[in-house]
């Protein structure tokens, strides 16, 4: 089990992540921080927009429901 300690740096709290047999986070990586009610802190690596590089309508899917007519309670 790896153990680290938080410290105050200005108005921020800094937690140093130790290496685990050569495994360690990349430097200059941005993370999304999620604070849970049970005091768990989760770091999720931030990635770019996966749909940002495609051509227009490249990710379009045909509407499988377009030929169905609504009937019953779904008509409001």
C-alpha positions, 0 to 999 in steps of 0.5 A: 500500500502506498501512503502519501500526505497532503500539504498546504501550498498557498490556498491549495492542498497538494498531494504528491502521488508516489511511484509504484514500481515504476508506474506513475502518472504522466507529468503535465497531465490534466485531471478531472477531480471528483469529490465523493460524499465518502471522502474519496477523491477520484482523478480522471485523466482529461481527454480531448473531444473524441468527436472533434476531428471527424467530418460533418455527419460522420457520427450520424446514426439513422433514426431506427424509430422514424417509421413507427407511429406513436400510439397510446400514452406516449402522445402527450 
